Structure formats: C-alpha cells, structure tokens
Amino acid sequence: MRPLSEDELRSSFVNATDRELDEFELPLEYLLVDWEHVDALAWRDRRASRRGYLVTIIDDEPVGIVLRAADPPSSRFRAGMCNFCHTQQPANQVTMFSARRAGEAGRNGSTVGTYLCSDLSCQENVRLHAPLAPAEVRTGSHAWARIDGLARRTRAFVEGVRAG
C-alpha cells in the first residue's frame, strides 16, 4: 500500500456521514505505519468505541468504509474466527462489524456485516510467525498465502459496501 495523507484518508470513505467525517481521527499509530507491509489500514475510533475505519487500495485509489461494532458476545468461553485474516481466537477477541452500504442503498438502511478481529489487527495477525494463543488455528501454512488471502477478502468486502 502506498502512504496516504490524512486528506486522502478522509476523502476515501464511501459510506461515511458528514458527522462521522467531522469526528474522524487518525489512529495514534498512523505515523508509524510501515506502508510497504500492509494492504489496508484499519483502526477503532478512540472517542466512539463502537466505530472503526477500514481503508484499502482498489484500482490504485484509496477506498474507505466506516464500520460499526456489535455488542460484545455474552460468553468469553466460545471461540470465534475472523473472516478476513482467518485467525481463530477467543470469542471476546472477534466482533461482528457492520458497514452501511454506499449510496441510496445505505441511506435506505442496507448494511453488510462480517466477523473481524475486535481490534482490527488483521494486517499484523497474518504476518505473525507464532500463534497468538495456544489454541489458535490458522489456514494456509505459507505467510504469503495468508497475506494474499487477507488482501483479497478485505477488497471484496469493501467493494461490496461501495457497490451499494
């Protein structure tokens, strides 16, 4: 991914309301992003804890979506799997996120959802060599296969939101 300025990030969101754009804040880690080693930038909003942001490059342009986290699961003893990085984790570390579709469909209330790492750390998770937890299971043995799979699934989800 190429480095993105704050203006590029802010203008990339296809499903954001004016209020969400007014409240938009970059993640604290923004200045430390190793742009050559990520395919997307994702973070949770520090002020609105249920809000998250996801930006990726599609057709050489940044495309961003605003995410909304569901209430946390009631049981911490179940396992969950992130649909982007395919990391299996305790249920309290995987959250259902929804995104309002872009355009007319989103204004009419249409959303799409998926289970993601609660802290939106998928980019880091697929690049870890050691498991995150003793019971963790990952699909694909090669790191490049995990990275490529994450990039494809991320772009497909963002495209689904953008298509409305």
Sine and cosine of phi, psi and omega as CSV:
sin_phi,cos_phi,sin_psi,cos_psi,sin_omega,cos_omega
0.00,0.00,0.62,-0.78,0.03,-1.00
-1.00,0.10,0.43,-0.90,0.04,-1.00
-0.86,0.50,0.65,-0.76,-0.01,-1.00
-0.87,-0.50,0.68,-0.73,0.05,-1.00
-0.98,0.18,0.21,-0.98,0.05,-1.00
-0.88,0.48,-0.64,0.77,0.02,-1.00
-0.89,0.45,-0.66,0.75,0.04,-1.00
-0.90,0.44,-0.67,0.74,0.02,-1.00
-0.89,0.45,-0.76,0.65,-0.04,-1.00
-0.86,0.51,-0.66,0.75,-0.05,-1.00
-0.99,0.14,-0.10,1.00,-0.05,-1.00
-0.99,0.14,-0.28,0.96,-0.14,-0.99
-0.96,0.27,0.84,-0.55,-0.08,-1.00
-1.00,-0.08,-0.24,0.97,-0.06,-1.00
-0.81,-0.59,0.28,0.96,-0.06,-1.00
-1.00,0.08,0.59,-0.81,0.14,-0.99
-1.00,0.10,0.25,-0.97,0.05,-1.00
-0.86,0.52,-0.64,0.77,0.01,-1.00
-0.89,0.45,-0.70,0.72,0.00,-1.00
-0.89,0.45,-0.61,0.79,0.04,-1.00
-0.94,0.35,-0.57,0.82,0.06,-1.00
-0.91,0.41,-0.57,0.82,-0.04,-1.00
-1.00,0.01,-0.07,1.00,-0.06,-1.00
-0.84,0.54,0.75,-0.66,0.11,-0.99
-0.72,-0.70,0.65,-0.76,0.09,-1.00
-0.93,0.37,0.44,-0.90,0.07,-1.00
-0.93,0.36,0.42,-0.91,0.03,-1.00
-0.85,0.52,-0.52,0.86,-0.07,-1.00
-0.99,0.14,0.01,1.00,-0.10,-0.99
-0.79,0.62,-0.70,0.72,-0.05,-1.00
-0.94,0.33,-0.25,0.97,-0.04,-1.00
-0.97,-0.25,0.06,1.00,-0.05,-1.00
-0.89,0.46,0.77,-0.64,0.10,-1.00
-1.00,-0.01,1.00,0.09,-0.18,-0.98
-0.84,0.55,-0.51,0.86,-0.01,-1.00
-0.94,0.34,-0.29,0.96,-0.10,-1.00
-0.90,-0.44,0.35,0.94,0.10,-1.00
-0.72,-0.69,0.51,-0.86,0.06,-1.00
-0.96,-0.28,-0.15,0.99,0.00,-1.00
-0.39,-0.92,0.38,-0.93,0.09,-1.00
-0.88,-0.48,0.83,-0.55,-0.03,-1.00
-0.69,-0.73,0.64,-0.77,0.03,-1.00
-0.37,-0.93,0.36,-0.93,0.09,-1.00
-1.00,-0.07,0.57,-0.82,0.02,-1.00
-0.96,0.27,0.77,-0.64,-0.02,-1.00
-0.94,0.34,-0.49,0.87,-0.07,-1.00
-1.00,-0.08,-0.48,0.88,0.02,-1.00
-0.86,-0.50,1.00,-0.02,-0.22,-0.98
-0.87,0.50,-0.41,0.91,-0.01,-1.00
-1.00,0.00,-0.06,1.00,-0.02,-1.00
-0.99,-0.13,0.62,-0.79,0.09,-1.00
-0.67,-0.74,0.24,-0.97,-0.01,-1.00
-0.75,-0.66,0.57,-0.82,0.02,-1.00
-0.63,-0.78,0.83,-0.56,0.01,-1.00
-0.78,-0.63,0.74,-0.67,0.07,-1.00
-0.67,-0.75,0.14,-0.99,0.01,-1.00
-0.98,-0.19,0.81,-0.58,0.07,-1.00
-0.76,-0.65,0.81,-0.59,-0.04,-1.00
0.79,0.61,0.70,0.71,0.05,-1.00
0.91,0.41,0.23,0.97,0.03,-1.00
-0.82,-0.57,0.62,-0.78,0.07,-1.00
-0.94,0.34,0.72,-0.70,0.06,-1.00
-0.78,-0.63,0.84,-0.55,-0.04,-1.00
-0.88,-0.48,0.46,-0.89,0.09,-1.00
-0.71,-0.70,0.50,-0.87,0.10,-0.99
-1.00,-0.09,0.74,-0.68,0.00,-1.00
-0.94,-0.35,0.46,-0.89,0.08,-1.00
-0.82,-0.58,0.83,-0.56,0.01,-1.00
-0.99,0.14,0.67,-0.75,0.10,-1.00
-0.97,0.25,0.17,-0.98,0.09,-1.00
-0.87,0.50,0.55,-0.83,-0.01,-1.00
-0.89,0.45,0.46,-0.89,0.01,-1.00
-0.89,0.46,0.47,-0.88,-0.05,-1.00
-0.98,0.21,-0.38,0.92,-0.03,-1.00
-0.89,-0.45,0.73,-0.68,0.03,-1.00
-1.00,-0.06,0.05,1.00,-0.08,-1.00
-0.99,-0.11,-0.03,1.00,0.05,-1.00
-1.00,-0.08,0.33,-0.95,0.06,-1.00
-0.97,-0.23,0.41,-0.91,0.05,-1.00
-0.65,-0.76,0.35,-0.94,0.02,-1.00
-0.80,-0.60,0.73,-0.68,0.08,-1.00
-0.95,0.30,0.76,-0.65,-0.01,-1.00
-0.98,0.22,-0.20,0.98,0.04,-1.00
-1.00,-0.03,-0.84,0.54,-0.09,-1.00
-1.00,-0.07,-0.10,1.00,0.00,-1.00
0.84,0.54,0.60,0.80,0.08,-1.00
-0.99,-0.11,0.82,-0.57,0.06,-1.00
-1.00,0.02,0.76,-0.65,-0.09,-1.00
-0.59,-0.81,0.19,-0.98,0.15,-0.99
-0.83,0.55,0.53,-0.85,-0.11,-0.99
-0.84,0.54,-0.49,0.87,-0.01,-1.00
-0.97,0.25,-0.04,1.00,0.05,-1.00
-0.94,-0.34,0.11,0.99,0.08,-1.00
-0.79,-0.61,0.75,-0.66,-0.10,-1.00
-0.76,-0.65,0.58,-0.81,0.14,-0.99
-0.97,0.23,0.85,-0.53,0.08,-1.00
-0.92,-0.39,0.64,-0.77,0.10,-1.00
-0.86,-0.50,0.41,-0.91,0.05,-1.00
-0.71,-0.71,0.76,-0.65,0.08,-1.00
-0.92,0.39,0.73,-0.68,0.03,-1.00
-0.91,0.41,0.43,-0.90,0.03,-1.00
-0.96,0.28,0.36,-0.93,0.13,-0.99
0.94,0.33,-0.47,-0.88,-0.06,-1.00
-0.86,0.51,-0.65,0.76,-0.02,-1.00
-0.86,0.51,-0.69,0.72,0.02,-1.00
-0.92,0.39,-0.63,0.78,0.04,-1.00
-0.91,0.42,-0.43,0.90,0.05,-1.00
-1.00,0.03,0.08,1.00,0.10,-1.00
0.99,-0.13,0.09,1.00,-0.01,-1.00
-0.97,0.26,0.75,-0.66,0.02,-1.00
-0.72,-0.69,0.29,-0.96,0.18,-0.98
-0.79,-0.62,0.46,-0.89,-0.03,-1.00
-0.64,-0.77,0.31,-0.95,0.05,-1.00
-0.32,-0.95,0.36,-0.93,0.07,-1.00
-1.00,0.06,0.78,-0.62,-0.01,-1.00
-0.73,-0.68,0.30,-0.96,0.12,-0.99
-0.83,0.55,0.74,-0.68,-0.09,-1.00
-0.84,0.55,-0.57,0.82,-0.01,-1.00
-1.00,-0.07,0.11,0.99,0.01,-1.00
0.84,0.54,0.60,0.80,-0.06,-1.00
-0.99,-0.11,0.45,0.90,-0.06,-1.00
-0.82,0.57,-0.65,0.76,-0.01,-1.00
-0.85,0.52,-0.64,0.77,0.02,-1.00
-0.97,0.24,-0.63,0.77,-0.08,-1.00
-0.87,0.49,-0.66,0.75,-0.03,-1.00
-0.95,0.30,-0.27,0.96,-0.02,-1.00
-0.99,-0.13,-0.08,1.00,0.05,-1.00
-0.96,0.27,0.64,-0.77,0.03,-1.00
-1.00,0.02,-0.54,0.84,0.00,-1.00
-0.99,-0.14,0.50,-0.87,0.04,-1.00
-0.87,0.50,0.47,-0.88,0.05,-1.00
-0.96,0.28,-0.51,0.86,-0.05,-1.00
-0.56,-0.83,0.39,-0.92,-0.04,-1.00
-0.84,0.54,-0.54,0.84,-0.06,-1.00
-1.00,-0.09,0.11,0.99,-0.07,-1.00
-0.93,0.38,0.64,-0.77,0.06,-1.00
-0.81,-0.59,0.74,-0.67,0.05,-1.00
-0.85,-0.53,0.58,-0.81,0.09,-1.00
-1.00,0.01,0.52,-0.85,0.01,-1.00
0.97,0.23,0.82,-0.58,-0.08,-1.00
-1.00,-0.01,-0.33,0.95,-0.06,-1.00
-0.99,-0.10,0.73,-0.68,-0.03,-1.00
-0.85,0.52,-0.63,0.77,-0.02,-1.00
-0.91,0.42,-0.55,0.83,0.04,-1.00
-0.91,0.41,-0.65,0.76,0.03,-1.00
-0.91,0.41,-0.67,0.74,-0.01,-1.00
-0.91,0.42,-0.71,0.70,0.01,-1.00
-0.90,0.44,-0.67,0.74,0.03,-1.00
-0.88,0.47,-0.68,0.73,0.05,-1.00
-0.88,0.48,-0.71,0.71,-0.01,-1.00
-0.88,0.47,-0.69,0.72,-0.01,-1.00
-0.91,0.42,-0.72,0.70,-0.03,-1.00
-0.92,0.39,-0.60,0.80,0.04,-1.00
-0.90,0.44,-0.76,0.65,0.01,-1.00
-0.88,0.48,-0.64,0.77,-0.01,-1.00
-0.90,0.45,-0.68,0.74,0.00,-1.00
-0.91,0.41,-0.72,0.69,0.01,-1.00
-0.89,0.47,-0.66,0.75,0.06,-1.00
-0.87,0.50,-0.65,0.76,0.02,-1.00
-0.88,0.47,-0.60,0.80,0.05,-1.00
-0.95,0.31,-0.70,0.72,-0.04,-1.00
-0.91,0.42,-0.60,0.80,-0.05,-1.00
-0.91,0.41,-0.36,0.93,0.02,-1.00
0.94,0.34,0.00,0.00,0.00,0.00
